[in-house]
Structure formats: structure tokens, C-alpha cells
């Protein structure tokens, strides 16, 4: 009897970890990129919780992330141990560019984390509050220089949403694109642009050193540790985040999708992952398969509409 009970415990308790084996993650970005950092965080949490025996991270940079999606679609058919990671920029890029594939071609699996966008200025900026900035923007739109990532990036979309909420044509944005976060930080500190945008971690060292200030955050509620109002508090109905998520291959069976969903749900609810979110300064944005699919549908409509107003929607 004791042997039988022991066999049953061995067969059931560790079955998930034992049976899943290795996870393959296709990453749209090179080593060290934001997507790479997210994938490695997923791997670390999954391994720590003994949900997988290991992981292989495969990088494909370029094409707004769609090269990775294309490689995933052509090489992982039927593979229930493979996922492709993605973020907000991979939703918007195909909407503003003619790409042969998009996130519509994969199956939304789980949204996991992200950073709410925020507005920053240098410490001695003339704009002491978000109200100061919007007042001048309304009076003379071209007088404000908005610096952030590439044209059509998540930061650009964030600015456009703010413009629309303020009643200003998004096309009037005096938008200055930059190649990377370091260039944006230097541009704000050097006075080459008046406003910067991104996640808190992008600017944390400068904010903590007193060289930059946060004017407002694009979150539904104030963020812990950031002394700044939400845009909604100041009458601008804008919530926007640079999220991180995973999708599965469209060829998978319902059983395979359920198995992958369970894997990431267990990770998302684990103590290891919750601690990791705090350590990395990320926000818990977990949505299950159904929730993520619904979010994707509504977000494509919202982002597509604002790109249309910017004159950037692909025809």
C-alpha cells in the first residue's frame, strides 16, 4: 500500500515539470534587447519554479519583430513546446508597414508584464507640471519638441494619444526620433528635445539623481515610487503600456494550447515571478489566453486608429 501511494505521488505531483521538458522561445530581437531580457526572465522564473527542465532562446532581429514571427510560423508547426515573445511595438509595426505576417498569424497565449509609459523633462525645464506642457502645446504645437524612439514606435503612439486627448491634431506633433534610449536621455538632458517618453527604468538613474523629473504617467492609477500624477488625473484619458507577452503556433491543438496556457499561468502567479517583477520595476499585467486575445483585438483597433490620424496606417 505504501509503495503504491509513493508511486502515485511520484506520478502526479511533479508530472507537470517532468512532462513539459524544455521550452523553446523565439525572440524578436538580439541578445540584450528588451525582448531578450523578458525571455530570460521568463526562463529564470519557469526554471526556479521547476515548471520546465530548461529553455532554448533563439533570436531573430529586424523587420519590426516580424522576421521572428515568420521564422516561428515556418519552423514550429505542431510544436507544443515553442512560443514566440512579443511586445507593443510588434502589434503596431505591421499596422504602419506592409509586412507579410503579423501577430494576427499567431495565437495569443498570455500577456505577462510591462511598463507604463511616462513623460519626463530635465530638472530645470520650464514645464513644472503636465498642465504647463499641455497649455503651451495647445497655444503653439510646433514649439514643443517631443523626443523618443523611432517614428511609429510605442513612444510616438503614446504622444499621439496624448495629443488627441488634448484636442490637438496628432500630425502637429514636432516629433524627434532617436535610435536608442541612451540617445533619448542625452537629448532631454542636453535640451535638444523638451520632452522624453519611455518606461521608468529607462530614466530611473537620471530621475533618482535629480537630473530629470516625471511630469505624468500613462497608468490607470498612480505608480508606487513615482511622484507624478496620472494623465487621467489631469483630464487626459490616456493609458498606455509597453507590454510583454507570448503567443503560440496556430497549428496547435486545444490540448496543446491549454498545456502552454497552464505553464505561463503557473509562472505568472508564482512567488518567484512576483518578486522578479518588483526587482525589475515591471508591472504585473497578466492576462490569460482569452483576456490577451480580447486585449489584442481592442488594442489593434485603438493603435490602428491613431496611426490613421498620424497618416501612418499602411494601405
N, C-alpha and C positions, 0 to 999 in steps of 0.2 A: 504493500500500500504506500509506504514511504517513498519507495523508488518511483512508483507511478506518479505520485504528486510532484516529486522532484523533476521528473521528465516533463510534466505538464507546465510547470513554472518555466523551465528552460525553453520550452517550445513557444510559450505565449508572451512572457514578459519582455524578452529582448527581440521579439520577432521583427518589429519594425526596423530597428537598427541593423539587425543581421541580414534581413532580406533586401533592404534597399541597396546596399552596396555603395558604389561610387556614383557621384553626381557629376555630370558634365555641364559646364556653364560657358555659353558662347557670349563674349563680351564685346559690345560695340565701342571699342576704344583701346588704346595701347596700354602697356604696363604703366601704372602710376596715375592713370586717368581717373576721373570721378567714378566711372562705371567699374573700373578695375578695383578701386577701393571698396565700392559697395559689394562686388562679388566676393572679395576676400573676406569682408565682414560676414557675409552670409556663410561662407565656408567655415570660418572660425567658430561661429555660433552653432552651426549644424554639427560640427565635429565635437565641440565641447559638450553638447547635449547628447552625444552618441546617437545621432539620428542618421548619420552616414558613416561609411568607413573611410571615405576620402573624397577628393574632388579634383577634377581637371578643369583648369580655366584656360580657355582658348580665346585669343584676342584677334579681332578684325577691325582695324581702324579705317575711317574715311566714309565718305558718302552719307554723312549725317546719320551714321549708325545703320544705314540700310544695307551696306555690304555684309555686315554681321548677320542681319536678318535673312538676307539672300542665302548666305552660306548655311545658316541654320536650316532653312527650308529645304535646301537641296541635299544636305548630308545627314539629317537626323530624323527622317521619316520613320515612324514606328518606335522611336527610341523614348521609352518612358522614363529614362534616367537623365534626360537632357532638357535644359531650359536656355532661354536667351534673356539676358538682362536688358532693361531699358529705363529711360527717364523722360522727363517732359519734353526735352529737345527732340527726341525721336518720334514723338507724336506730331510736333509742329513742322519738322523739316519736310516730310512728304507733302504737307499741305501748301508749302511755298515753293516746292521744287517738283519737277516731273520725275518721279522715281518709279522703277518697275515694281517695287514692293513697298509695303508699309506695315505698320503694326496691325492693320486690319487683316493681314495674312497669317497672323499667329493667334493663338488662343490666350486671352488674358488669364493669368493664373493667380497672382497675388500682388497687391501694392503693399510695400513694406515700410518705407521710411522716406524722409525728405527734409528739406529746409525751406521755411517760408522766406520769400523774397523780402528784402528791406531796402530802404533808401538811406544813403549816407552822404555826408558832406564833410569837408575838412573842418577842424575845430573852430577856426576863425571865420567861417563862412558868414555871409550877410544873412543867410536863412537860419534863423534861430528855431523856427518851428515849421512843420509841414504847411501850415496856413500861410506863412510868409512866402514859401516857394510857390504855392498854387496861386496866390494873389498876383505875383509878378508874372507867372506863366500866363495867366488869363489876360493881363494887361499887355504883354508883349511876348507871344510864344517863342519867337526866334531868338529872344535874348537869353534863353536858358539852354545850356549845353548839357545833354544827358549822356553820360559815358557808361558803356558796359560791353558785353560780348559782341559777337558777330551780328550783322544785320539779320533780323528774323529769329534771333536767339530768344531764350526764355526771358532774359532781361528786357529785350526790346518789346516783347509782348506785354510784359509787366508794365512798362512805361506807357504803352498804347492803351492798356486797360485803364490806367490812371487818367490819361488824357480824356478818354471817353467819359469816365465817371465825373470828370470836372467840367464836361460840356465843351471840350475843345477837340477839334478835328485831329485825330492821331497823325495825320500826314504833316501836321505843323511841328511835330517833334524835331528838334535840332539834335539828331541822334549821332553820336560819335562812336563807331565800333572799335573794339580792341581785340587783339589776338589772344590774350590770356588774362587771368586775374591779376598777375603782377603788374601788367601794363595799366589796368584799370585803377589799381591802388596808386600807382605813381602819377597817373593823370589827375586823380582827385587831389592828392596831396600837393601836386605841383600847380594846381589851379588851372590846368588845361581844360578840365571839364568841371562844371559846378556840382553835378550830382552823380553818384555812382549807385549801382544796384547789384545785388547778389545775395548769397546766404551769409549768415552771421560769421561762420568760420572763415569766410573769405577775407573779412576785415577785422576779425577779433583782435589780433595783435595791435593794430592801429587804434582801435576803439579803446582797448584797455590801457594803452599808453597815453590816451588823451589827445591823439592827433586827428581823430575822426569822431563825428557824432552821428547817431542814428536819428533820423527825422521821423520815420514811421515804419511800421512792419505790415506786410500783407497777410496777416494771420487773422483768424476769426476772433481771437482773444489775445490779450497781451501775453508776451512770451516771458517766462521766468528768466531773470538775469539781464533783461534788456530794458533800459529805462526810456521807453518811447511808446507813443500811442499806436493803436492800430489805425489803418486808413479808414476803416468803418467809423471809428470814434470821431474822426474829423469830417465825416459826411461823404467819404469816397467809398462806395460799395465795391471794394476790390479785395479778393482773397486769392492769393496765387502762391504756389509752391513748386519747387524743383524736386519732384518725387523720384523714387527708385522702385523698380518693380521687376517681376519675372513673368515670362509667357512660355507656353508650351507649343509643341508642334500640332498642327491641325489634323494630322493623321491619327492621333492617339484615340484610344477607346475611352469611354466614360470611366471605366475602372482604372485605367492608367492616369487619367486626369484627377480622379478622386485621390489616388495614391500620392501624386505630386502635391495636390492641394493640402492634404493632411500633413505632409512633410513641412511645408512652409508655415502652416498654421501652428504646428507644434513649436517651430523655431520662434515665430513672432510672439508667442505667449510665454516663452521661456524666460527665466531669470537672467540667463546669460545674455540674451538679446536685449532685454530691457536695460541692463547695466551698460551694454555696449552703446545703446542709443544715447544715454546720458554722457558717457565718456567721449563720444564723437560729436556731441552737440546736435544730433539729429532728432527729429520729431517722429513719434510713433504714428504712422499713417496707414496702419494695416487695414486692408480690405480683402475679403475673401474673393473667390473666383467670380461669384455673381456681382458682388459690390464693385470689384475692379472693372468688370465688363460694363456695368452701368456708368461708372465714372468715365471710362474711356469714351463712351458714346456722347455723353454730355460735354466733356472737355473738348472733343474734336469739333463739336458744333460751336462752342464758345471761341476757341482759338481760331477756327476757320473764319468765323465772322469778323474777328478783329484783324486778321490778316487781309481779309477782303477790304476793310476800311483803310488799311495801310497801302492798299494797291499791290499786295504781295502774294495774293492767293494764286496758285498755279491754275492755269486754264486747261 
